[in-house]
Amino acid sequence: AACSQGLGAALHQRQIVDGGPREGVTFYISRQLKDSEARYGATQTECLCLVWDLEDLHYYLEGAVFEFYTDCIALKSLLNMKTTNRHMLRWQIAIQEYRGNMNIIYKEGKSHTNADGLSR
């Protein structure tokens, strides 16, 4: 999750417990935006959040198939987006190693609450 003040993420793991699926939190991360990052638009801030999450959680995610839930629908097309924005181009390159393992899923803001509090 991203907002005008910070970035946040929650890493969840699904397990089968007592014959049924159960999801538990493995990790929470958050940080404040730097002054230069605070001037980014909403989509750029969400992209920054995705890249920062992947870099920070790399050791947990490397080689795993995973889903990245976001309330920013533009992130769904980040890997295929044609842009001249240098930040976006750099971030596209940074996340290429996850291309086959990551599924970006849009989740409406009202129902996407597990990491929102971390970014504020």
DSSP file (Angstrom, degrees, kcal/mol; ACC not computed):
  #  RESIDUE AA STRUCTURE BP1 BP2  ACC     N-H-->O    O-->H-N    N-H-->O    O-->H-N    TCO  KAPPA ALPHA  PHI   PSI    X-CA   Y-CA   Z-CA
    1    1 A A              0   0    0      0, 0.0     7,-2.5     0, 0.0     2,-0.4   0.000 360.0 360.0 360.0 147.8    0.0    0.0    0.0
    2    2 A A  B     +A    7   0A   0      5,-0.2     2,-0.3   118,-0.0     5,-0.2  -0.985 360.0 164.5-138.3 148.3    1.2    3.5   -0.7
    3    3 A C        -     0   0    0      3,-2.1    30,-0.0    -2,-0.4   117,-0.0  -0.817  57.7 -77.3-145.8-171.8   -0.1    7.0    0.3
    4    4 A S  S    S+     0   0    0     -2,-0.3     3,-0.1     1,-0.2   116,-0.1   0.603 127.3  37.8 -71.1  -9.8    1.4   10.5    0.3
    5    5 A Q  S    S-     0   0    0    114,-0.3    28,-2.6     1,-0.2     2,-0.3   0.703 119.8 -16.9-111.8 -27.1    3.4    9.8    3.4
    6    6 A G  E     - B   0  32A   0    113,-0.5    -3,-2.1    26,-0.3     2,-0.3  -0.952  51.4-106.8-165.7-178.9    4.7    6.2    3.2
    7    7 A L  E     +AB   2  31A   0     24,-2.9    24,-2.1    -2,-0.3     2,-0.3  -0.912  31.1 174.1-123.1 149.1    4.8    2.7    1.8
    8    8 A G  E     + B   0  30A   0     -7,-2.5     2,-0.3    -2,-0.3    22,-0.2  -0.994   6.1 178.9-155.1 154.2    3.7   -0.5    3.5
    9    9 A A  E     - B   0  29A   0     20,-2.5    20,-2.4    -2,-0.3     2,-0.4  -0.991  15.2-151.5-153.1 155.4    3.2   -4.2    2.8
   10   10 A A  E     - B   0  28A   0     -2,-0.3     2,-0.6    18,-0.2    18,-0.2  -0.997  12.5-149.1-130.2 127.0    2.2   -7.4    4.4
   11   11 A L  E     - B   0  27A   0     16,-3.1    15,-3.5    -2,-0.4    16,-1.5  -0.865  21.1-172.6 -96.9 121.4    3.5  -10.8    3.4
   12   12 A H  E     - B   0  25A   0     -2,-0.6     2,-0.4    13,-0.3    13,-0.2  -0.822  11.3-155.4-113.5 152.2    0.9  -13.5    3.9
   13   13 A Q  E     - B   0  24A   0     11,-2.6    11,-2.3    -2,-0.3     2,-0.4  -0.996  10.7-141.3-128.7 132.4    1.3  -17.3    3.6
   14   14 A R  E     + B   0  23A   0     -2,-0.4     2,-0.3     9,-0.2     9,-0.2  -0.757  26.8 171.7 -92.2 136.8   -1.5  -19.7    2.9
   15   15 A Q  E     - B   0  22A   0      7,-3.2     7,-3.1    -2,-0.4     2,-0.7  -0.944  36.4-117.2-137.5 158.7   -1.5  -23.1    4.6
   16   16 A I  E     + B   0  21A   0     -2,-0.3     2,-0.4     5,-0.2     3,-0.1  -0.899  38.9 175.7 -97.4 115.8   -3.9  -26.0    5.0
   17   17 A V  E >   - B   0  20A   0      3,-3.1     3,-1.9    -2,-0.7    -2,-0.0  -0.987  66.9  -9.7-125.0 127.7   -4.8  -26.3    8.7
   18   18 A D  T 3  S-     0   0    0     -2,-0.4    -1,-0.2     1,-0.3    -2,-0.0   0.862 130.9 -53.9  52.7  39.7   -7.3  -28.8    9.9
   19   19 A G  T 3  S+     0   0    0      1,-0.2    -1,-0.3    -3,-0.1    -3,-0.0   0.433 122.4  89.8  81.3  -0.8   -8.3  -29.6    6.4
   20   20 A G  E <  S-B   17   0A   0     -3,-1.9    -3,-3.1    -5,-0.0    -1,-0.2  -0.910  81.9 -97.6-129.3 156.9   -9.0  -26.0    5.4
   21   21 A P  E     -B   16   0A   0      0, 0.0     2,-0.3     0, 0.0    -5,-0.2  -0.455  40.7-179.6 -72.1 141.6   -7.1  -23.1    3.9
   22   22 A R  E     -B   15   0A   0     -7,-3.1    -7,-3.2    -2,-0.2     2,-0.5  -0.998  15.3-149.3-142.2 141.7   -5.8  -20.6    6.4
   23   23 A E  E     -B   14   0A   0     -2,-0.3     2,-0.3    -9,-0.2    -9,-0.2  -0.940  16.9-179.8-116.6 132.0   -3.8  -17.4    5.8
   24   24 A G  E     -B   13   0A   0    -11,-2.3   -11,-2.6    -2,-0.5     2,-0.4  -0.951  31.5-108.5-130.6 151.5   -1.3  -16.0    8.2
   25   25 A V  E     +B   12   0A   0     -2,-0.3   -13,-0.3   -13,-0.2     3,-0.1  -0.619  30.7 174.9 -79.2 130.7    0.9  -12.9    8.3
   26   26 A T  E     +     0   0A   0    -15,-3.5     2,-0.3    -2,-0.4   -14,-0.2   0.744  66.0   2.4 -99.4 -35.4    4.6  -13.7    7.9
   27   27 A F  E     -B   11   0A   0    -16,-1.5   -16,-3.1     2,-0.0     2,-0.4  -0.994  50.8-159.2-158.0 141.1    6.0  -10.2    7.7
   28   28 A Y  E     +B   10   0A   0     -2,-0.3     2,-0.3   -18,-0.2   -18,-0.2  -0.983  18.9 177.2-119.3 138.3    5.0   -6.5    7.9
   29   29 A I  E     +B    9   0A   0    -20,-2.4   -20,-2.5    -2,-0.4     2,-0.3  -0.989   5.2 159.4-137.0 150.1    7.2   -3.8    6.4
   30   30 A S  E     +B    8   0A   0     -2,-0.3     2,-0.3   -22,-0.2   -22,-0.2  -0.983   7.3 174.4-160.4 159.3    6.8    0.0    6.1
   31   31 A R  E     -B    7   0A   0    -24,-2.1   -24,-2.9    -2,-0.3     2,-0.2  -0.975  33.0-103.6-161.3 159.2    8.7    3.2    5.6
   32   32 A Q  E     -B    6   0A   0     -2,-0.3   -26,-0.3   -26,-0.2     2,-0.2  -0.520  43.0-104.3 -81.6 154.5    8.2    6.9    5.1
   33   33 A L        -     0   0    0    -28,-2.6     2,-0.1    -2,-0.2    -1,-0.1  -0.524  32.4-119.3 -74.5 145.4    8.6    8.4    1.7
   34   34 A K     >  -     0   0    0     -2,-0.2     4,-1.8     1,-0.1     3,-0.2  -0.419  33.2-102.8 -74.6 161.8   11.8   10.4    1.0
   35   35 A D  T  4 S+     0   0    0      1,-0.2     4,-0.4     2,-0.2     3,-0.1   0.896 123.5  48.3 -55.6 -43.4   11.2   14.1    0.1
   36   36 A S  T >4 S+     0   0    0      1,-0.2     3,-0.9     2,-0.2    -1,-0.2   0.864 111.1  51.0 -66.9 -35.2   11.8   13.4   -3.6
   37   37 A E  G >4 S+     0   0    0      1,-0.2     3,-1.8    -3,-0.2    -1,-0.2   0.783  96.1  69.5 -72.0 -27.8    9.4   10.5   -3.6
   38   38 A A  G 3< S+     0   0    0     -4,-1.8    -1,-0.2     1,-0.3    -2,-0.2   0.684  92.9  60.0 -65.4 -16.7    6.7   12.5   -2.0
   39   39 A R  G <  S+     0   0    0     -3,-0.9    -1,-0.3    -4,-0.4    -2,-0.2   0.489  82.2 109.6 -89.2  -4.1    6.3   14.5   -5.2
   40   40 A Y  S <  S-     0   0    0     -3,-1.8     2,-0.0    -4,-0.1    -3,-0.0  -0.326  73.4-111.8 -67.9 153.0    5.5   11.3   -7.3
   41   41 A G     >  -     0   0    0      1,-0.1     4,-2.4     4,-0.0     5,-0.2  -0.240  38.0 -93.8 -73.7 173.8    2.0   10.9   -8.6
   42   42 A A  H  > S+     0   0    0      1,-0.2     4,-2.2     2,-0.2     5,-0.2   0.906 124.4  46.8 -60.3 -45.7   -0.3    8.2   -7.2
   43   43 A T  H  > S+     0   0    0      1,-0.2     4,-2.3     2,-0.2    -1,-0.2   0.910 112.7  49.7 -66.1 -41.6    0.6    5.6   -9.9
   44   44 A Q  H  > S+     0   0    0      1,-0.2     4,-2.7     2,-0.2    -1,-0.2   0.903 110.3  51.0 -62.7 -40.5    4.3    6.2   -9.5
   45   45 A T  H  X S+     0   0    0     -4,-2.4     4,-2.1     2,-0.2    -2,-0.2   0.898 110.1  49.2 -64.6 -40.2    4.1    5.9   -5.8
   46   46 A E  H  X S+     0   0    0     -4,-2.2     4,-2.1     2,-0.2    -1,-0.2   0.890 111.7  49.3 -65.3 -39.0    2.2    2.6   -6.1
   47   47 A C  H  X S+     0   0    0     -4,-2.3     4,-2.5     2,-0.2     5,-0.2   0.916 109.6  51.5 -65.4 -42.8    4.9    1.3   -8.5
   48   48 A L  H  X S+     0   0    0     -4,-2.7     4,-2.9     1,-0.2     5,-0.2   0.910 108.5  52.7 -57.5 -42.5    7.6    2.4   -6.1
   49   49 A C  H  X S+     0   0    0     -4,-2.1     4,-2.8     2,-0.2    -2,-0.2   0.921 108.7  49.1 -60.8 -45.4    5.8    0.5   -3.4
   50   50 A L  H  X S+     0   0    0     -4,-2.1     4,-2.5     2,-0.2    -2,-0.2   0.942 114.3  44.7 -59.4 -49.0    5.8   -2.7   -5.5
   51   51 A V  H  X S+     0   0    0     -4,-2.5     4,-2.4     1,-0.2    -2,-0.2   0.917 114.4  48.7 -64.3 -44.0    9.5   -2.4   -6.4
   52   52 A W  H  X S+     0   0    0     -4,-2.9     4,-2.8    -5,-0.2     5,-0.2   0.912 111.3  50.7 -62.7 -42.9   10.5   -1.6   -2.8
   53   53 A D  H  X S+     0   0    0     -4,-2.8     4,-2.5    -5,-0.2    -2,-0.2   0.939 111.5  47.6 -58.7 -48.0    8.4   -4.6   -1.5
   54   54 A L  H  < S+     0   0    0     -4,-2.5    -2,-0.2     1,-0.2    -1,-0.2   0.888 114.3  46.5 -63.5 -39.6   10.0   -7.0   -4.0
   55   55 A E  H >< S+     0   0    0     -4,-2.4     3,-0.8    -5,-0.2     4,-0.2   0.926 116.0  44.5 -67.3 -44.0   13.5   -5.8   -3.1
   56   56 A D  H 3< S+     0   0    0     -4,-2.8     3,-0.3     1,-0.2    -2,-0.2   0.831 121.8  37.7 -71.2 -32.7   12.9   -5.9    0.7
   57   57 A L  T >X S+     0   0    0     -4,-2.5     4,-1.9    -5,-0.2     3,-1.3   0.167  80.2 120.4-103.6  16.9   11.2   -9.3    0.6
   58   58 A H  H <> S+     0   0    0     -3,-0.8     4,-2.5     1,-0.3    -1,-0.2   0.859  71.2  53.8 -51.2 -44.4   13.4  -10.8   -2.1
   59   59 A Y  H 34 S+     0   0    0     -3,-0.3    -1,-0.3     1,-0.2    -2,-0.1   0.766 112.4  44.8 -68.2 -23.9   14.7  -13.6    0.1
   60   60 A Y  H <4 S+     0   0    0     -3,-1.3    -1,-0.2     1,-0.1    -2,-0.2   0.797 121.1  38.2 -83.3 -31.2   11.1  -14.7    0.9
   61   61 A L  H >< S+     0   0    0     -4,-1.9     3,-2.3    -7,-0.2    -2,-0.2   0.663  80.0 119.3 -97.7 -19.3    9.9  -14.4   -2.7
   62   62 A E  T 3< S-     0   0    0     -4,-2.5     3,-0.1     1,-0.3    36,-0.1  -0.279  93.6  -2.3 -57.0 121.5   12.8  -15.7   -4.8
   63   63 A G  T 3  S+     0   0    0      1,-0.3    -1,-0.3    -2,-0.1     2,-0.3   0.329 107.6 117.5  81.4  -7.0   11.7  -18.7   -6.7
   64   64 A A    <   -     0   0    0     -3,-2.3     2,-0.5     1,-0.0    -1,-0.3  -0.646  65.9-127.2 -92.8 149.1    8.2  -18.7   -5.2
   65   65 A V        +     0   0    0     -2,-0.3     2,-0.3    -3,-0.1    37,-0.2  -0.843  46.5 163.9 -89.0 128.1    4.9  -18.3   -7.2
   66   66 A F  E     -c  102   0B   0     35,-2.8    37,-2.0    -2,-0.5     2,-0.4  -0.940  36.6-125.4-146.8 165.0    3.0  -15.4   -5.4
   67   67 A E  E     -c  103   0B   0     -2,-0.3     2,-0.6    35,-0.2    37,-0.2  -0.924  14.0-155.2-113.6 137.5    0.2  -12.9   -5.7
   68   68 A F  E     -c  104   0B   0     35,-2.6    37,-2.8    -2,-0.4     2,-0.4  -0.954  13.0-155.9-113.4 112.7    0.7   -9.2   -5.2
   69   69 A Y  E     +c  105   0B   0     -2,-0.6     2,-0.3    35,-0.2    37,-0.2  -0.738  20.2 168.0 -92.0 134.4   -2.6   -7.5   -4.2
   70   70 A T  E     -c  106   0B   0     35,-2.4    37,-3.3    -2,-0.4     6,-0.0  -0.974  41.2-144.5-142.3 154.4   -3.0   -3.8   -4.9
   71   71 A D  S    S+     0   0    0     -2,-0.3     2,-0.6    35,-0.2    38,-0.3   0.197  83.5  89.1-100.8  14.5   -5.7   -1.2   -4.9
   72   72 A C    >   -     0   0    0      1,-0.1     3,-1.6    36,-0.1     4,-0.4  -0.920  60.6-164.9-113.3 104.7   -4.1    0.5   -8.0
   73   73 A I  G >  S+     0   0    0     -2,-0.6     3,-1.2     1,-0.3     4,-0.4   0.761  83.1  69.7 -63.3 -25.3   -5.4   -1.0  -11.2
   74   74 A A  G >  S+     0   0    0      1,-0.2     3,-1.2     2,-0.2    -1,-0.3   0.775  86.0  68.3 -64.4 -25.7   -2.6    0.6  -13.2
   75   75 A L  G X  S+     0   0    0     -3,-1.6     3,-1.6     1,-0.3     4,-0.4   0.790  84.0  71.7 -64.9 -26.4   -0.1   -1.8  -11.6
   76   76 A K  G <  S+     0   0    0     -3,-1.2    -1,-0.3    -4,-0.4     3,-0.2   0.812 105.4  38.5 -59.0 -28.8   -1.7   -4.8  -13.4
   77   77 A S  G X> S+     0   0    0     -3,-1.2     4,-1.0    -4,-0.4     3,-0.9   0.304  84.4 106.8-104.3   9.3   -0.2   -3.5  -16.6
   78   78 A L  G X4 S+     0   0    0     -3,-1.6     3,-0.7     1,-0.3    -1,-0.1   0.887  76.7  53.6 -56.9 -43.4    3.2   -2.3  -15.3
   79   79 A L  G 34 S+     0   0    0     -4,-0.4    -1,-0.3     1,-0.2    -2,-0.1   0.785 120.6  32.2 -65.0 -26.3    5.2   -5.2  -16.8
   80   80 A N  G <4 S+     0   0    0     -3,-0.9    -1,-0.2    -4,-0.1    -2,-0.2   0.378  89.5 127.1-110.4   2.1    3.8   -4.5  -20.3
   81   81 A M    <<  -     0   0    0     -4,-1.0     2,-0.6    -3,-0.7    -3,-0.0  -0.341  52.1-142.4 -67.0 137.0    3.4   -0.7  -20.0
   82   82 A K        +     0   0    0     -2,-0.1     2,-0.3     2,-0.0    -1,-0.1  -0.907  40.0 150.8 -98.9 119.4    5.0    1.5  -22.7
   83   83 A T        -     0   0    0     -2,-0.6     0, 0.0     2,-0.1     0, 0.0  -0.979  48.4-153.1-147.9 155.7    6.3    4.6  -21.0
   84   84 A T        +     0   0    0     -2,-0.3     2,-0.4     5,-0.0    -1,-0.1   0.377  62.9 117.7-107.2  -0.6    9.1    7.2  -21.4
   85   85 A N     >  -     0   0    0      1,-0.2     4,-2.4     2,-0.0     5,-0.2  -0.551  60.7-146.6 -69.4 121.9    9.1    8.0  -17.7
   86   86 A R  H  > S+     0   0    0     -2,-0.4     4,-2.3     1,-0.2     5,-0.2   0.846  95.4  52.2 -64.6 -34.7   12.6    7.0  -16.5
   87   87 A H  H  > S+     0   0    0      2,-0.2     4,-2.5     1,-0.2    -1,-0.2   0.950 111.2  46.6 -63.5 -47.7   11.5    5.9  -13.1
   88   88 A M  H  > S+     0   0    0      1,-0.2     4,-2.4     2,-0.2    -2,-0.2   0.894 112.4  50.4 -63.3 -40.3    8.8    3.6  -14.5
   89   89 A L  H  X S+     0   0    0     -4,-2.4     4,-2.0     2,-0.2    -1,-0.2   0.929 111.4  48.1 -62.5 -45.1   11.3    2.1  -17.1
   90   90 A R  H  X S+     0   0    0     -4,-2.3     4,-2.1     1,-0.2    -2,-0.2   0.896 112.6  48.9 -62.7 -40.0   13.8    1.4  -14.3
   91   91 A W  H  X S+     0   0    0     -4,-2.5     4,-1.6     2,-0.2    -1,-0.2   0.869 106.6  55.9 -69.5 -36.5   11.2   -0.2  -12.2
   92   92 A Q  H  < S+     0   0    0     -4,-2.4     4,-0.4     1,-0.2     3,-0.2   0.926 110.7  45.2 -58.9 -43.8   10.0   -2.4  -15.1
   93   93 A I  H >< S+     0   0    0     -4,-2.0     3,-1.2     1,-0.2     4,-0.3   0.903 108.7  57.3 -65.6 -41.2   13.5   -3.7  -15.5
   94   94 A A  H 3< S+     0   0    0     -4,-2.1     3,-0.3     1,-0.2    -1,-0.2   0.802 110.5  42.5 -62.1 -30.5   13.9   -4.2  -11.7
   95   95 A I  T >< S+     0   0    0     -4,-1.6     3,-1.6    -3,-0.2     4,-0.3   0.387  82.7 100.4-100.1   5.3   10.8   -6.5  -11.5
   96   96 A Q  G X  S+     0   0    0     -3,-1.2     3,-1.6    -4,-0.4     4,-0.3   0.837  73.4  64.1 -59.1 -33.7   11.5   -8.6  -14.6
   97   97 A E  G 3  S+     0   0    0     -4,-0.3    -1,-0.3    -3,-0.3     3,-0.2   0.721 104.3  47.8 -65.4 -17.9   13.0  -11.5  -12.6
   98   98 A Y  G X> S+     0   0    0     -3,-1.6     4,-2.2     1,-0.1     3,-1.1   0.443  80.7 106.7 -96.6  -1.9    9.5  -11.9  -11.0
   99   99 A R  T <4 S+     0   0    0     -3,-1.6    -1,-0.1    -4,-0.3    -2,-0.1   0.841  84.0  37.9 -49.9 -47.3    7.6  -11.8  -14.3
  100  100 A G  T 34 S+     0   0    0     -4,-0.3    -1,-0.3    -3,-0.2    -2,-0.1   0.673 122.8  42.6 -80.6 -16.7    6.8  -15.5  -14.5
  101  101 A N  T <4 S+     0   0    0     -3,-1.1   -35,-2.8    -4,-0.1     2,-0.4   0.602  98.9  78.4-105.0 -14.6    6.2  -16.0  -10.7
  102  102 A M  E  <  -c   66   0B   0     -4,-2.2     2,-0.5   -37,-0.2   -35,-0.2  -0.832  51.2-169.7-107.6 133.0    4.1  -12.9   -9.8
  103  103 A N  E     -c   67   0B   0    -37,-2.0   -35,-2.6    -2,-0.4     2,-0.6  -0.975  15.6-148.7-116.1 116.1    0.5  -12.4  -10.4
  104  104 A I  E     -c   68   0B   0     -2,-0.5     2,-0.5   -37,-0.2   -35,-0.2  -0.763  17.9-168.7 -88.2 122.4   -0.7   -8.8   -9.8
  105  105 A I  E     -c   69   0B   0    -37,-2.8   -35,-2.4    -2,-0.6     2,-0.4  -0.947  16.9-134.9-119.0 126.8   -4.3   -8.7   -8.6
  106  106 A Y  E     -c   70   0B   0     -2,-0.5     2,-0.4   -37,-0.2   -35,-0.2  -0.641  24.1-177.6 -78.6 131.6   -6.4   -5.6   -8.2
  107  107 A K        -     0   0    0    -37,-3.3     5,-0.1    -2,-0.4    -2,-0.0  -0.991  33.8-106.8-132.7 123.6   -8.4   -5.5   -5.0
  108  108 A E    >>  -     0   0    0     -2,-0.4     3,-1.2     1,-0.1     4,-0.7  -0.109  29.9-116.4 -51.3 142.0  -10.8   -2.6   -4.3
  109  109 A G  G >4 S+     0   0    0    -38,-0.3     3,-0.8     1,-0.3    -1,-0.1   0.810 111.7  57.3 -51.9 -38.5   -9.5   -0.1   -1.8
  110  110 A K  G 34 S+     0   0    0      1,-0.2    -1,-0.3   -39,-0.1     3,-0.1   0.834 114.0  38.4 -65.0 -32.2  -12.3   -0.8    0.7
  111  111 A S  G <4 S+     0   0    0     -3,-1.2     2,-0.8     1,-0.2    -1,-0.2   0.388  99.8  80.6 -99.6   3.2  -11.4   -4.5    0.9
  112  112 A H    <<  +     0   0    0     -3,-0.8     4,-0.2    -4,-0.7    -1,-0.2  -0.675  53.6 127.8-108.4  75.6   -7.6   -4.0    0.7
  113  113 A T     >  +     0   0    0     -2,-0.8     4,-0.8     1,-0.1    -1,-0.2   0.588  37.9  89.2-110.2 -13.0   -7.0   -3.1    4.4
  114  114 A N  T  4 S+     0   0    0      1,-0.2    -1,-0.1    -3,-0.2  -105,-0.1   0.792 106.3  21.3 -65.1 -28.2   -4.2   -5.4    5.6
  115  115 A A  T >> S+     0   0    0   -107,-0.1     3,-0.9     2,-0.1     4,-0.9   0.516  99.8  89.8-113.9  -8.4   -1.3   -3.1    4.6
  116  116 A D  H >> S+     0   0    0      1,-0.3     3,-0.9     2,-0.2     4,-0.5   0.890  85.4  54.4 -58.7 -41.6   -3.0    0.3    4.3
  117  117 A G  H >< S+     0   0    0     -4,-0.8     3,-0.5     1,-0.2    -1,-0.3   0.774 101.8  60.1 -64.1 -25.7   -2.4    1.2    8.0
  118  118 A L  H <4 S+     0   0    0     -3,-0.9    -1,-0.2     1,-0.2    -2,-0.2   0.773 102.4  51.3 -73.3 -26.3    1.3    0.6    7.5
  119  119 A S  H <<        0   0    0     -3,-0.9  -113,-0.5    -4,-0.9  -114,-0.3   0.536 360.0 360.0 -89.8  -6.1    1.7    3.3    4.8
  120  120 A R    <<        0   0    0     -3,-0.5    -1,-0.2    -4,-0.5    -2,-0.1   0.436 360.0 360.0-102.0 360.0    0.0    6.1    6.8
